[in-house]
């Protein structure tokens, strides 16, 4: 098939988009400071707290393997991710920055490829908008994407899950696709405590319709989840970490339910915008009396994300960056459904679905005691009702998005990202100043100054929130790395 001028223009726009996003994430990743665990992982992993002056720096691949083995025995099951973290922390920072930027770009491109081609082609800026939503809507951005210890555990493992879902849904029945899907599902399941369970839910719900691939395909892929889950959840270090870091030896059902409730609250906060079109589509299918399989195929990832947020309750402690794995996959239904809602839905039924979706989200926020969001939902619902009474809904026009509207939207979103970027570099400067002052106080033996100093970091997502934690753990590794080892 000959390449058209439209295809060439789209390819050019996408190439420029990918290049610009890669460069921005590359710079942000490179200049993000080493924080807490990064300093710890400069040394062969033995325990959570350092033996002052006795820690041994990582100097070889053998040291990385030893660190990973000790981590698995005494800290947790994310040994694949942490093996990579130990390697990245001890290489030139440009290596991590380049790989991290590539991972971000790949993640967004997989979401783009998952979309229906006809819908994706309705705007030449579709790929750009996907990356911008990743910048603006993903939770605890600095912790999950820029911080070395966090990015590998969340962005990289989340990208593995996006890859697995893409391969699972790809209309390809070849043995190559078969094998790659098994590999993707195995890797995704082995990188995080909840990702294996989420993948199992997605696969099982796909099996209810199995309209894309043969049923035997799904059974085989589902089997690949088991070793991944086993690796992560049976690690001897899980219990030790729970006792030493989380300060408890077990989690009761009551505690788990309370923690799950907290996670669901943050899940609704961070994922509200992404959930909105998904809710609209659900009610659209209900009002249109669509086939069950159409609802299931669109809702599988969403159901798995909700289930993953609940499962986080068994950790017994709420850490917001853990939600990254349950929010990132929502990008798939968000973009798969978004254009369909705007350009293809019957306008009258869509308007009813929008009102029902806003009402449902308001009820969800009320149940999670997010009263401000519930109030906003109630206000939006009131506005929609008034608009419906004052101005009849016109039939949908399935025309492509006009270039002028795309440029205006891209400019608005891009401005917010640039402001965040400027704030990031201000925060980096403040944090580096904190390190300089703290190291000087340590060298002078001024322990009071060490404990009272705190990094002045703006309340923004691009800079890791981990950088605001001043604990005995972080202070001890700052001393070990910067004072004892000279910061080299």
C-alpha positions, 0 to 999 in steps of 0.5 A: 500500500502506497504511503499517502501525503497524510501518512507522511505528515502524521509520521513527521508530527509523531517523530517530532513529538517523540523526540521532544518528549524523549528530550524533556524526560531525559533532562528531567531524569538526569537532573533529578537528585539522588534521594534516600534509597538511591544513596543506599543502593550505592552500596552492597545491600545488607540491611536497611540502616548502614553500619557507619564507615563499614559499608562497601560500595557496589563495584562489579556485576557480582556486587549487584547480584549479591545486593539483589539476593540480599534484597530478596531475602531481607526486603521484598520480592521485587528483585527484578526491578531492584536488580535494575535499580542497583545497576542504574544507580551505580552507572553514569546518570546519563545511562539511566536518563536515556533508558528512562526517557525511552521507557516513557516514550515506549509506554505512551506509544503502546497506548497509542498503538492500542487505539483503533486506527480510525479513531486515532487518525481523527487528530494528528496530535493524538500521540502528543495528547497521550504524552501530555495526559501522562505528564498531567494525570499520572500520580506522584510523578517525581516519585514514579517517573524521575526518581531512580528507585521509583521509576524502575519500580513503577514506570518501567514495571507499568510499561511492562504491564501496558506491553502485556495488555497491548500484546494480549489485545493485538489482532495477531494469532501468530506464534510470535505474538503467542510467545511475546505475549507469554513473555510480556505477561510473565515479566509484568506479573513478576515486577510488582506485588499487585500486577500479577493479580491485575493481569490475571483479572484482565485475562480471565475477563477477556476469556469470557468473550475470547473474541480476539484470540482462541480460548486456549491462548488465554489459558496459556497466557494465564498460566504465565501469571503464576510464576510471576506472582510466586516470585514476588509474593513468596519472597522471604524478605516480605515479612522482614520488611513489614516488621522493620519498615512498616512496623507490624508483623501482620495485617488483619482483615480489619486493617486491610479494609481500612487501608484499602479504603484509603487507597481507593480514596487516593485512586479516585482522586488521582484517577477521576479524570481518567475514569470519567469517559470510562463511566460515560461509555459504561452508561452509554452501553447500558442505555443503548442496551449494548452487548455484554461483551462490548462492556466487558472488553472496555471495562476489564482494565478498569475493573482490574485497576479497582481490584489492584487498589483494594489489594494494596490494602494488604500492605497495611500502609498507604503509600501514594506512589504504589497507586501508579500501577493502578492508574497507568493502565487506565490510560488504555480505556481512557484513550480507546474510548475518549475519541469514540465518545467525542466523535462517534457517540449518538449525541442524545444518548451521550448526554444522558450517559454524561449526566449518569456518569457525573452522578455515579462519580459523585456517589463514589466520592461521597462513599470515599468521603472525598466531599470536595470532589463530590460537591464538584460533581454535584455542581457539574451535574446541575450545570449539565441539567440546566444546559439540557433544558436551555439548549437542545443537544445537536446530533454528533458530527463525526468530523475529525478534530480541527487543527486549530482546536488541537493547537489551542488545546496542546498549547494550554496543556504544554504551558502547564507542563512547562510551568511544572518543569520550571518549578522542578528545576527550582526544587532541584536547586533547593534540594541540592542546597539542603544537601550542601547545608546538611553535609556541612553540619554533619562535618562540623558535628552540628547534630541539631542543625542536621535534624532541623534542616528540611528541604524546601520543596514546592508542593508539586508532583514533578519533584519526588515527594521522597525528597521531603522525608527527613528520617533517621534512614535518609539522614544516615545514608546521606552521612554514609555517602556524602561524608564518609565516601565524599559523595563519589 
